[in-house]
């Protein structure tokens, strides 16, 4: 069974004139690999996956695998229905998926029992490992620690959770009760160090799109100094809805355009100035 730990990057999808910029994407993946990240996370929230066509998803996943240098791929496939998620799995499974990242169903606002049954059903219908993604700020529903631990104990191929609730008490309850082999990954860059010092395995990072070496080093060394230096970037990557600020940062670095797809809109001048100041300070 795959073990995800350290720094995983939630990869952006670069666009140019409304189309996926596959050349820029390949360069971004190469940059991540060269920087020493531990795994890659294509087709998740940061990738603007709801705006991508099936053909674009397949092309991006194939390109990720081709440039990953053997790094594990944790691939986003969640939707807000069992059938929708299974359809995504069927679409993407032929293209070198190591594990699935499945978000708590959004919009429906499921109960804890509904979440349990949903994830149990999904996991039993795939032979690949599944990582739960709890991000109530986007889904409108929080998976409680007890529900996560129930799934961790009862469903063998549910191997971890990306926890982005921002609730450290909840995270620590999961860490303290998790069975051996179950990994907790931070979904909040700014809380990663605190979570890892309590036993979390690593992070699925947004900020590592911009500074992969620094985020990877922080997860490997658990350095308070590096974390403190990165905190402004961690905060400012969410000055607007993700991935608007991080894409602005990539444009500042000359790595991709800052273009996003509707219903997202481009970064405001204030956000662009903030990201430039933040990146300049890190470069000093």
C-alpha positions as YAML, in Angstrom:
chain: A
units: angstrom
residues:
- id: 1
  name: UNK
  ca: [0.00, 0.00, 0.00]
- id: 2
  name: UNK
  ca: [1.30, 3.41, -1.00]
- id: 3
  name: UNK
  ca: [2.51, 5.72, 1.79]
- id: 4
  name: UNK
  ca: [2.10, 9.44, 1.17]
- id: 5
  name: UNK
  ca: [4.32, 11.67, 3.25]
- id: 6
  name: UNK
  ca: [6.26, 14.92, 3.08]
- id: 7
  name: UNK
  ca: [5.37, 17.58, 0.53]
- id: 8
  name: UNK
  ca: [2.77, 16.91, -2.13]
- id: 9
  name: UNK
  ca: [1.93, 19.76, -4.48]
- id: 10
  name: UNK
  ca: [-1.67, 20.46, -5.51]
- id: 11
  name: UNK
  ca: [-0.82, 21.34, -9.09]
- id: 12
  name: UNK
  ca: [-2.37, 24.33, -10.83]
- id: 13
  name: UNK
  ca: [-3.69, 24.10, -14.39]
- id: 14
  name: UNK
  ca: [-2.16, 26.96, -16.42]
- id: 15
  name: UNK
  ca: [-4.28, 28.56, -19.11]
- id: 16
  name: UNK
  ca: [-3.47, 30.82, -22.02]
- id: 17
  name: UNK
  ca: [-6.21, 32.51, -24.03]
- id: 18
  name: UNK
  ca: [-8.79, 30.17, -22.52]
- id: 19
  name: UNK
  ca: [-6.97, 26.93, -23.35]
- id: 20
  name: UNK
  ca: [-4.84, 24.67, -21.17]
- id: 21
  name: UNK
  ca: [-1.18, 25.59, -21.54]
- id: 22
  name: UNK
  ca: [0.26, 22.09, -21.64]
- id: 23
  name: UNK
  ca: [3.82, 23.29, -22.28]
- id: 24
  name: UNK
  ca: [3.77, 25.46, -19.16]
- id: 25
  name: UNK
  ca: [2.17, 22.62, -17.18]
- id: 26
  name: UNK
  ca: [4.94, 20.20, -18.12]
- id: 27
  name: UNK
  ca: [7.55, 22.76, -17.06]
- id: 28
  name: UNK
  ca: [5.77, 23.28, -13.74]
- id: 29
  name: UNK
  ca: [5.77, 19.53, -13.06]
- id: 30
  name: UNK
  ca: [9.46, 19.31, -13.97]
- id: 31
  name: UNK
  ca: [10.17, 22.13, -11.53]
- id: 32
  name: UNK
  ca: [8.38, 20.30, -8.73]
- id: 33
  name: UNK
  ca: [10.31, 17.09, -9.34]
- id: 34
  name: UNK
  ca: [13.65, 18.91, -9.49]
- id: 35
  name: UNK
  ca: [12.82, 20.73, -6.23]
- id: 36
  name: UNK
  ca: [12.47, 17.45, -4.34]
- id: 37
  name: UNK
  ca: [8.76, 17.25, -3.55]
- id: 38
  name: UNK
  ca: [7.54, 13.83, -2.47]
- id: 39
  name: UNK
  ca: [4.32, 13.34, -4.45]
- id: 40
  name: UNK
  ca: [2.09, 15.17, -6.92]
- id: 41
  name: UNK
  ca: [-1.62, 15.97, -6.72]
- id: 42
  name: UNK
  ca: [-3.17, 16.69, -10.12]
- id: 43
  name: UNK
  ca: [-6.84, 17.42, -10.79]
- id: 44
  name: UNK
  ca: [-7.74, 18.66, -7.32]
- id: 45
  name: UNK
  ca: [-9.18, 21.99, -6.14]
- id: 46
  name: UNK
  ca: [-6.12, 24.04, -7.10]
- id: 47
  name: UNK
  ca: [-6.32, 22.62, -10.64]
- id: 48
  name: UNK
  ca: [-9.77, 24.21, -11.19]
- id: 49
  name: UNK
  ca: [-10.89, 20.69, -12.04]
- id: 50
  name: UNK
  ca: [-14.64, 21.50, -12.20]
- id: 51
  name: UNK
  ca: [-13.89, 23.70, -15.22]
- id: 52
  name: UNK
  ca: [-11.91, 21.05, -17.13]
- id: 53
  name: UNK
  ca: [-13.28, 18.80, -19.86]
- id: 54
  name: UNK
  ca: [-12.79, 15.04, -19.75]
- id: 55
  name: UNK
  ca: [-10.25, 15.31, -22.56]
- id: 56
  name: UNK
  ca: [-8.29, 17.97, -20.67]
- id: 57
  name: UNK
  ca: [-8.27, 15.87, -17.50]
- id: 58
  name: UNK
  ca: [-6.87, 12.86, -19.35]
- id: 59
  name: UNK
  ca: [-4.23, 14.94, -21.13]
- id: 60
  name: UNK
  ca: [-3.12, 16.60, -17.89]
- id: 61
  name: UNK
  ca: [-2.88, 13.28, -16.04]
- id: 62
  name: UNK
  ca: [-0.89, 11.68, -18.85]
- id: 63
  name: UNK
  ca: [1.47, 14.66, -18.89]
- id: 64
  name: UNK
  ca: [1.85, 14.55, -15.10]
- id: 65
  name: UNK
  ca: [2.82, 10.89, -15.20]
- id: 66
  name: UNK
  ca: [5.24, 11.47, -18.07]
- id: 67
  name: UNK
  ca: [7.09, 14.18, -16.14]
- id: 68
  name: UNK
  ca: [6.70, 12.87, -12.58]
- id: 69
  name: UNK
  ca: [9.97, 10.99, -12.49]
- id: 70
  name: UNK
  ca: [8.33, 8.11, -10.64]
- id: 71
  name: UNK
  ca: [6.76, 10.23, -7.88]
- id: 72
  name: UNK
  ca: [3.39, 8.95, -6.62]
- id: 73
  name: UNK
  ca: [0.27, 10.55, -8.10]
- id: 74
  name: UNK
  ca: [-2.65, 11.30, -5.78]
- id: 75
  name: UNK
  ca: [-5.37, 12.12, -8.29]
- id: 76
  name: UNK
  ca: [-8.50, 14.14, -7.58]
- id: 77
  name: UNK
  ca: [-11.71, 12.44, -8.69]
- id: 78
  name: UNK
  ca: [-14.42, 13.45, -6.23]
- id: 79
  name: UNK
  ca: [-17.84, 14.79, -7.07]
- id: 80
  name: UNK
  ca: [-21.07, 15.16, -5.12]
- id: 81
  name: UNK
  ca: [-22.55, 11.83, -6.12]
- id: 82
  name: UNK
  ca: [-21.43, 8.22, -6.03]
- id: 83
  name: UNK
  ca: [-22.01, 7.81, -9.76]
- id: 84
  name: UNK
  ca: [-20.19, 11.02, -10.62]
- id: 85
  name: UNK
  ca: [-17.13, 9.96, -8.64]
- id: 86
  name: UNK
  ca: [-17.16, 6.47, -10.12]
- id: 87
  name: UNK
  ca: [-17.43, 7.98, -13.61]
- id: 88
  name: UNK
  ca: [-14.35, 10.09, -12.89]
- id: 89
  name: UNK
  ca: [-12.49, 7.03, -11.65]
- id: 90
  name: UNK
  ca: [-13.43, 5.08, -14.77]
- id: 91
  name: UNK
  ca: [-12.27, 7.97, -16.96]
- id: 92
  name: UNK
  ca: [-8.88, 8.40, -15.25]
- id: 93
  name: UNK
  ca: [-7.93, 4.95, -13.94]
- id: 94
  name: UNK
  ca: [-6.13, 3.84, -17.14]
- id: 95
  name: UNK
  ca: [-3.63, 6.71, -16.78]
- id: 96
  name: UNK
  ca: [-1.27, 5.67, -13.97]
- id: 97
  name: UNK
  ca: [-3.22, 6.63, -10.84]
- id: 98
  name: UNK
  ca: [-1.54, 5.61, -7.58]
- id: 99
  name: UNK
  ca: [-4.28, 6.77, -5.21]
- id: 100
  name: UNK
  ca: [-7.55, 8.70, -5.34]
- id: 101
  name: UNK
  ca: [-8.25, 11.97, -3.57]
- id: 102
  name: UNK
  ca: [-12.01, 12.07, -2.90]
- id: 103
  name: UNK
  ca: [-13.59, 15.20, -1.50]
- id: 104
  name: UNK
  ca: [-16.48, 15.19, 0.98]
- id: 105
  name: UNK
  ca: [-19.54, 15.69, -1.26]
- id: 106
  name: UNK
  ca: [-20.25, 19.38, -1.74]
- id: 107
  name: UNK
  ca: [-23.60, 21.22, -1.96]
- id: 108
  name: UNK
  ca: [-25.61, 18.19, -0.73]
- id: 109
  name: UNK
  ca: [-24.56, 18.81, 2.91]
- id: 110
  name: UNK
  ca: [-24.56, 15.11, 3.86]
- id: 111
  name: UNK
  ca: [-24.94, 13.85, 7.41]
- id: 112
  name: UNK
  ca: [-22.06, 12.02, 9.10]
- id: 113
  name: UNK
  ca: [-23.77, 8.71, 8.30]
- id: 114
  name: UNK
  ca: [-24.17, 9.79, 4.69]
- id: 115
  name: UNK
  ca: [-20.45, 10.64, 4.50]
- id: 116
  name: UNK
  ca: [-19.55, 7.28, 6.02]
- id: 117
  name: UNK
  ca: [-21.71, 5.33, 3.58]
- id: 118
  name: UNK
  ca: [-20.54, 7.40, 0.60]
- id: 119
  name: UNK
  ca: [-16.83, 6.83, 1.27]
- id: 120
  name: UNK
  ca: [-17.37, 3.17, 2.17]
- id: 121
  name: UNK
  ca: [-19.22, 2.63, -1.10]
- id: 122
  name: UNK
  ca: [-16.61, 4.43, -3.20]
- id: 123
  name: UNK
  ca: [-13.68, 2.63, -1.56]
- id: 124
  name: UNK
  ca: [-15.29, -0.79, -1.99]
- id: 125
  name: UNK
  ca: [-15.70, -0.13, -5.72]
- id: 126
  name: UNK
  ca: [-12.02, 0.57, -6.43]
- id: 127
  name: UNK
  ca: [-8.92, -1.49, -5.81]
- id: 128
  name: UNK
  ca: [-6.80, 1.64, -5.42]
- id: 129
  name: UNK
  ca: [-6.08, 3.47, -2.16]
- id: 130
  name: UNK
  ca: [-8.44, 6.32, -1.26]
- id: 131
  name: UNK
  ca: [-7.59, 9.55, 0.61]
- id: 132
  name: UNK
  ca: [-10.51, 11.50, 2.04]
- id: 133
  name: UNK
  ca: [-10.46, 15.26, 1.47]
- id: 134
  name: UNK
  ca: [-12.22, 17.26, 4.17]
- id: 135
  name: UNK
  ca: [-12.54, 20.95, 3.24]
- id: 136
  name: UNK
  ca: [-15.74, 22.32, 4.78]
- id: 137
  name: UNK
  ca: [-14.97, 25.87, 3.63]
- id: 138
  name: UNK
  ca: [-15.66, 24.66, 0.08]
- id: 139
  name: UNK
  ca: [-18.08, 21.78, 0.59]
- id: 140
  name: UNK
  ca: [-20.40, 23.19, 3.26]
- id: 141
  name: UNK
  ca: [-20.07, 20.03, 5.35]
- id: 142
  name: UNK
  ca: [-17.41, 18.99, 7.86]
- id: 143
  name: UNK
  ca: [-16.43, 15.36, 8.35]
- id: 144
  name: UNK
  ca: [-16.04, 14.92, 12.10]
- id: 145
  name: UNK
  ca: [-13.10, 13.07, 13.60]
- id: 146
  name: UNK
  ca: [-15.30, 10.16, 14.69]
- id: 147
  name: UNK
  ca: [-16.51, 9.59, 11.12]
- id: 148
  name: UNK
  ca: [-12.99, 9.73, 9.73]
- id: 149
  name: UNK
  ca: [-11.73, 7.27, 12.34]
- id: 150
  name: UNK
  ca: [-14.64, 4.92, 11.70]
- id: 151
  name: UNK
  ca: [-13.70, 4.80, 8.01]
- id: 152
  name: UNK
  ca: [-9.99, 4.46, 8.82]
- id: 153
  name: UNK
  ca: [-10.67, 1.43, 11.03]
- id: 154
  name: UNK
  ca: [-13.33, -0.28, 8.94]
- id: 155
  name: UNK
  ca: [-12.37, 0.26, 5.28]
- id: 156
  name: UNK
  ca: [-8.98, -1.18, 4.42]
- id: 157
  name: UNK
  ca: [-8.12, 0.88, 1.35]
- id: 158
  name: UNK
  ca: [-9.00, 4.24, 2.89]
- id: 159
  name: UNK
  ca: [-5.40, 5.12, 3.72]
- id: 160
  name: UNK
  ca: [-5.55, 8.73, 4.82]
- id: 161
  name: UNK
  ca: [-7.22, 12.10, 4.98]
- id: 162
  name: UNK
  ca: [-6.30, 15.51, 3.66]
- id: 163
  name: UNK
  ca: [-7.58, 17.64, 6.53]
- id: 164
  name: UNK
  ca: [-8.41, 21.24, 5.64]
- id: 165
  name: UNK
  ca: [-10.99, 22.04, 8.28]
- id: 166
  name: UNK
  ca: [-8.62, 24.44, 10.03]
- id: 167
  name: UNK
  ca: [-9.69, 22.87, 13.34]
- id: 168
  name: UNK
  ca: [-6.59, 21.63, 15.13]
- id: 169
  name: UNK
  ca: [-8.58, 19.98, 17.91]
- id: 170
  name: UNK
  ca: [-10.32, 17.87, 15.29]
- id: 171
  name: UNK
  ca: [-7.05, 17.10, 13.52]
- id: 172
  name: UNK
  ca: [-5.35, 16.06, 16.76]
- id: 173
  name: UNK
  ca: [-8.29, 13.80, 17.63]
- id: 174
  name: UNK
  ca: [-7.81, 12.02, 14.30]
- id: 175
  name: UNK
  ca: [-4.06, 11.76, 14.80]
- id: 176
  name: UNK
  ca: [-4.43, 10.39, 18.32]
- id: 177
  name: UNK
  ca: [-7.03, 7.79, 17.29]
- id: 178
  name: UNK
  ca: [-5.86, 6.74, 13.83]
- id: 179
  name: UNK
  ca: [-4.88, 3.11, 13.24]
- id: 180
  name: UNK
  ca: [-1.35, 2.27, 12.18]
- id: 181
  name: UNK
  ca: [-0.72, 3.07, 8.54]
- id: 182
  name: UNK
  ca: [-3.43, 5.76, 8.27]
- id: 183
  name: UNK
  ca: [-1.90, 9.06, 7.14]
- id: 184
  name: UNK
  ca: [-3.10, 12.56, 7.99]
- id: 185
  name: UNK
  ca: [-2.04, 15.19, 5.46]
- id: 186
  name: UNK
  ca: [-2.43, 18.89, 6.11]
- id: 187
  name: UNK
  ca: [-4.67, 20.73, 3.67]
- id: 188
  name: UNK
  ca: [-3.77, 24.09, 5.23]
- id: 189
  name: UNK
  ca: [-0.21, 25.22, 4.52]
- id: 190
  name: UNK
  ca: [-0.12, 27.47, 7.57]
- id: 191
  name: UNK
  ca: [-0.96, 24.59, 9.95]
- id: 192
  name: UNK
  ca: [1.35, 21.99, 8.43]
- id: 193
  name: UNK
  ca: [4.20, 22.26, 10.90]
- id: 194
  name: UNK
  ca: [1.91, 22.11, 13.94]
- id: 195
  name: UNK
  ca: [0.16, 19.07, 12.48]
- id: 196
  name: UNK
  ca: [3.38, 17.28, 11.56]
- id: 197
  name: UNK
  ca: [4.85, 17.85, 15.01]
- id: 198
  name: UNK
  ca: [1.75, 16.08, 16.36]
- id: 199
  name: UNK
  ca: [2.22, 13.15, 13.96]
- id: 200
  name: UNK
  ca: [0.80, 14.18, 10.57]
- id: 201
  name: UNK
  ca: [2.60, 12.67, 7.61]
- id: 202
  name: UNK
  ca: [2.88, 15.78, 5.43]
- id: 203
  name: UNK
  ca: [0.97, 18.32, 3.39]
- id: 204
  name: UNK
  ca: [-0.91, 18.73, 0.15]
- id: 205
  name: UNK
  ca: [0.40, 22.22, -0.50]
- id: 206
  name: UNK
  ca: [-0.77, 25.17, -2.57]
- id: 207
  name: UNK
  ca: [2.25, 27.34, -1.76]
- id: 208
  name: UNK
  ca: [4.68, 24.73, -3.05]
- id: 209
  name: UNK
  ca: [3.56, 25.63, -6.57]
- id: 210
  name: UNK
  ca: [5.63, 28.78, -5.98]
- id: 211
  name: UNK
  ca: [8.43, 27.68, -3.63]
- id: 212
  name: UNK
  ca: [8.60, 23.88, -3.82]
- id: 213
  name: UNK
  ca: [12.13, 23.61, -2.41]
- id: 214
  name: UNK
  ca: [11.26, 25.61, 0.69]
- id: 215
  name: UNK
  ca: [8.00, 23.79, 1.47]
- id: 216
  name: UNK
  ca: [9.62, 20.39, 0.88]
- id: 217
  name: UNK
  ca: [12.55, 21.33, 3.13]
- id: 218
  name: UNK
  ca: [10.17, 22.46, 5.87]
- id: 219
  name: UNK
  ca: [8.31, 19.13, 5.81]
- id: 220
  name: UNK
  ca: [11.56, 17.17, 5.82]
- id: 221
  name: UNK
  ca: [13.30, 19.13, 8.59]
- id: 222
  name: UNK
  ca: [10.26, 20.33, 10.60]
- id: 223
  name: UNK
  ca: [12.11, 23.64, 10.86]
- id: 224
  name: UNK
  ca: [10.37, 26.37, 12.85]
- id: 225
  name: UNK
  ca: [12.58, 28.94, 11.15]
- id: 226
  name: UNK
  ca: [11.54, 27.93, 7.62]
- id: 227
  name: UNK
  ca: [7.90, 27.73, 8.64]
- id: 228
  name: UNK
  ca: [8.00, 31.22, 10.16]
- id: 229
  name: UNK
  ca: [9.55, 32.61, 6.99]
- id: 230
  name: UNK
  ca: [6.85, 30.96, 4.85]
- id: 231
  name: UNK
  ca: [3.84, 31.97, 6.94]
- id: 232
  name: UNK
  ca: [3.19, 35.24, 5.02]
- id: 233
  name: UNK
  ca: [3.15, 33.30, 1.75]
- id: 234
  name: UNK
  ca: [0.88, 30.64, 3.25]
- id: 235
  name: UNK
  ca: [-1.61, 33.33, 4.28]
- id: 236
  name: UNK
  ca: [-1.39, 35.41, 1.13]
- id: 237
  name: UNK
  ca: [-2.00, 32.45, -1.17]
- id: 238
  name: UNK
  ca: [-5.56, 32.69, 0.14]
- id: 239
  name: UNK
  ca: [-5.99, 36.47, -0.14]
- id: 240
  name: UNK
  ca: [-8.59, 35.55, -2.78]
- id: 241
  name: UNK
  ca: [-10.11, 32.21, -3.68]
- id: 242
  name: UNK
  ca: [-7.51, 29.55, -4.44]
- id: 243
  name: UNK
  ca: [-5.85, 29.36, -6.98]
- id: 244
  name: UNK
  ca: [-6.19, 33.05, -7.93]
- id: 245
  name: UNK
  ca: [-3.27, 34.31, -5.78]
- id: 246
  name: UNK
  ca: [-0.92, 31.40, -6.52]
- id: 247
  name: UNK
  ca: [-1.50, 31.86, -10.24]
- id: 248
  name: UNK
  ca: [-0.71, 35.55, -9.86]
- id: 249
  name: UNK
  ca: [2.51, 34.44, -8.17]
- id: 250
  name: UNK
  ca: [3.39, 32.10, -11.02]
- id: 251
  name: UNK
  ca: [2.96, 34.96, -13.49]
- id: 252
  name: UNK
  ca: [5.20, 37.17, -11.35]
- id: 253
  name: UNK
  ca: [7.83, 34.41, -11.45]
- id: 254
  name: UNK
  ca: [7.45, 34.11, -15.23]
- id: 255
  name: UNK
  ca: [6.32, 30.48, -15.07]
- id: 256
  name: UNK
  ca: [2.74, 30.71, -16.35]
- id: 257
  name: UNK
  ca: [-0.02, 33.23, -16.91]
- id: 258
  name: UNK
  ca: [-2.26, 34.28, -14.04]
- id: 259
  name: UNK
  ca: [-5.30, 33.31, -16.09]
- id: 260
  name: UNK
  ca: [-8.16, 31.42, -14.43]
- id: 261
  name: UNK
  ca: [-11.44, 30.09, -15.80]
- id: 262
  name: UNK
  ca: [-14.86, 31.42, -14.92]
- id: 263
  name: UNK
  ca: [-16.51, 31.46, -12.47]
- id: 264
  name: UNK
  ca: [-13.15, 32.53, -10.99]
- id: 265
  name: UNK
  ca: [-11.82, 35.90, -12.08]
- id: 266
  name: UNK
  ca: [-8.27, 37.18, -12.27]
- id: 267
  name: UNK
  ca: [-6.36, 38.55, -9.31]
- id: 268
  name: UNK
  ca: [-7.02, 42.11, -8.25]
- id: 269
  name: UNK
  ca: [-4.19, 44.66, -8.48]
- id: 270
  name: UNK
  ca: [-3.99, 44.53, -4.67]
- id: 271
  name: UNK
  ca: [-3.47, 40.76, -4.68]
- id: 272
  name: UNK
  ca: [-0.85, 40.98, -7.43]
- id: 273
  name: UNK
  ca: [1.06, 43.61, -5.45]
- id: 274
  name: UNK
  ca: [0.77, 41.52, -2.28]
- id: 275
  name: UNK
  ca: [2.10, 38.40, -3.99]
- id: 276
  name: UNK
  ca: [4.98, 40.32, -5.57]
- id: 277
  name: UNK
  ca: [5.98, 41.77, -2.21]
- id: 278
  name: UNK
  ca: [5.73, 38.36, -0.55]
- id: 279
  name: UNK
  ca: [7.82, 36.60, -3.20]
- id: 280
  name: UNK
  ca: [10.41, 39.40, -3.22]
- id: 281
  name: UNK
  ca: [10.86, 39.03, 0.53]
- id: 282
  name: UNK
  ca: [11.35, 35.27, 0.19]
- id: 283
  name: UNK
  ca: [13.93, 35.80, -2.54]
- id: 284
  name: UNK
  ca: [16.10, 38.03, -0.31]
...
